[in-house]
Amino acid sequence: MKIVILDGSAANPGDISWGKLEDMGEVTAYDYTSPGQLIERMKGAECAITNKTVFDKDAFEQLPDLKYIGVLATGYNVVDLEAAKKHGIVVTNVPEYATFATAQMTMALLLELTNHVGLHTSSVMDGGWCRCPQFCYFLKPLTELAGKTMHIIGPGKIGRRVAQMASSFGMNVTATPHDTSLIGSSSDINGTTAVSFLSAEEGIKNADVVSLHCPLTEDTREFINKDTLKLFKKGAFLINCARGPVINEKAVREALDNGLLGGYGADVVCTEPMLDTNPLLGAPNCVITPHIAWTPVETRIRLIDMAAENLKAFLEGAPINKVN
């Protein structure tokens, strides 16, 4: 089998192995594939491994040998599933491989906003502490999380892990579930973390931190906008480790400029790579990382191992994690 990895450098810039995929066929790995390169690179190949390289209706018409697409991610919106099914092509994804890492990044962004580690490290390395007459100094007030309330929008696998972590910091945790029938009830996570389920409006109003972990759907697109931001406590923090378009970036920038939000931390933006016209560039009290929550080496090894398991199951005639 000819296997083509189309945009492999995101998951594997060279520090880990494609070995488990190589055991199943002839592997050609490209760091990045532009739309204009897709057809030429996939000619004669039965299997494609993609992360963000798009397979639309036209691509399937030109690739008669293609039998399988393994999406090297949880999200699979880069593939036209209807067209793939029409052409008899199996599409799989890798669910839940980055739960721990994404939850860890959520707390890292929050801690950067509350403790300003980067700001103070830069100051110290610039000699600020050496010039200080006092034994300590701070450039921005720090915030203690104990006793504060975090509200989670979307308490799925990642949201529940974040709830555990927030609870370990002494925070109270509430959440808005996808299943609205659960609102008004509560849940214990691993028997240690009590989470009260509230409506989004009630939860946001009472929260010191709002953390987004919902999928991007038409219902959640720009869920955080001018109207929902009016519900926030003045000075509350907003964290987004879900998807960029879950927020309206212009509205968030205005809320940062006028001090309504105490800070915004995100690992995602609406258009990736980030555009130089993004309204969040240069925003005050804003911390943004370049979609790296999923990239710890342990997580990427898990991702590739699971992708190999998906392909192996397909070759054995019993596909797993099939999405079409």
Secondary structure as UniProt FT lines:
FT   STRAND          2..5
FT   TURN            8..11
FT   HELIX           19..22
FT   TURN            23..24
FT   STRAND          26..29
FT   HELIX           35..37
FT   HELIX           38..42
FT   TURN            43..44
FT   STRAND          47..50
FT   HELIX           57..61
FT   TURN            64..65
FT   STRAND          68..71
FT   TURN            77..78
FT   HELIX           81..86
FT   TURN            87..88
FT   STRAND          90..92
FT   TURN            95..98
FT   HELIX           99..115
FT   HELIX           117..125
FT   TURN            126..131
FT   TURN            146..147
FT   STRAND          149..153
FT   HELIX           157..168
FT   TURN            169..170
FT   STRAND          172..176
FT   HELIX           180..182
FT   TURN            183..184
FT   STRAND          186..189
FT   TURN            190..192
FT   STRAND          193..197
FT   HELIX           200..206
FT   STRAND          209..212
FT   TURN            218..222
FT   HELIX           226..229
FT   TURN            230..231
FT   TURN            234..235
FT   STRAND          236..240
FT   HELIX           244..246
FT   HELIX           249..257
FT   TURN            258..259
FT   STRAND          261..266
FT   TURN            276..277
FT   TURN            279..282
FT   TURN            284..285
FT   STRAND          286..288
FT   TURN            293..294
FT   HELIX           297..315
FT   TURN            316..317
//
